[in-house]
Amino acid sequence: MRMRPLVVDALIAAALTTVAVLLGQESVRQGWPALDATGYALVALANLPAVLRGKAPLAVLLFIHSVWIVYVTAGYWPVLNTFAPMLALYTVASLRPARVSLPCAVLLGAAWIYAGLVTDGSTMTAVVAQAIGFPLVIWRFGYAARRTAELARQLKREQDERARREVAEERGRIARELHDVVAHHMSVISVQAGLATFVFGSDPATARAALGTIAGTSGEALEELRRMLRVLRAEEPGDGGDGDGTGGDGPAAPMPGLARLGEMVERVRAGGVPVELRVTGTPRPLAPGIELCAYRVVQEALTNVLKHAHGASSAVELVYRERHIEVSVSNDGQGVIQDRVRTGSGHGLIGMRERAKLYGGTISIGPLSEGGFAVRLTLPTSARAEARGDDGAG
């Protein structure tokens, strides 16, 4: 159990007073007057105030030195009350700046020399050496303690600031991931719901197909959200479940990757947007982060087409190069997307750029010279090509 500072200081003050009283029994043997009632009172006044050294260090130091000087002037043995002034100096040096603590060290040295001057038979050379050495050493220890405490506080502030930055970055990452998961699927669901409502009475087959697409898309969105929540939860060992009925020890759903681009394209095509998927080169396994990055960029680009250029024809092209992959999403539409890029708005566009930067890739987002709009992503990969010349395009 950790003791409170005031309790510790009270114990120290009691210990100093006890030592001074016990040492006072040796006064006569050392050739000094025995302690009387006045002497015991001065001993108590010189040591007991140490209990307040943490709350008012400078005032305690000045009071203790004043009582010590009165005690020495009264002719008692000076050694009895030397410990409390030294402790008071250490406290001031450890809690106050040097411009305050250094004069206190000089005060202790001056009181020490005064005690030597009023004592018969004192060797002043030794007294002066002690008056310089003891205060200097005590002040240095106190100053070092103060610097250590300042460095500890600075380190704590830096750690807190770093933790705040990491929390903010993680929140941003989660927000981008949720945006990518929700925006795309909700856009498809919105388009299909509108189509089903429009043709519900006149074309039941088309309405049923739209409702089927809604069911499949919403199921996939729930699957990805469950996967995200499973990762964010950071389950404790032995947890019996993840709260969604799947069981905490069950295998997590795999992250979406390039193999699922066909499903995405089919889903967008079912939403009324003509989309073509072209894959060039020999597909090969890539790092999960690389595949997720490319998948999310394509997802965001097609979501923007659904929301802002619904009638435009689009093309998704994936090229496997020897040391990198290239992904592009282009359409022949005009309008709102370009305005969003010019103003730099849109969390999705920011998310695409940050994802590309995270994996050391490059991305270009903007209008085409022949008309239309394109998103082009290049991602380096450390995976070796399964065969030389696998890109099929030189």
KATABEL-V704318 format. One record per helix or strand. SS is the DSSP state (@ for helix, = for strand). FROM is the first residue (numbers start at 1). TO is the last residue. If there is no record, write none. Layout:
SS|FROM|TO  SS|FROM|TO
//
This chain:
@|5|24  @|37|52  @|57|73  @|78|95  @|98|117  @|124|199  @|204|233  @|258|270  =|275|280  @|288|308  =|314|320  =|324|331  @|336|343  @|347|358  =|362|367  =|373|380
//
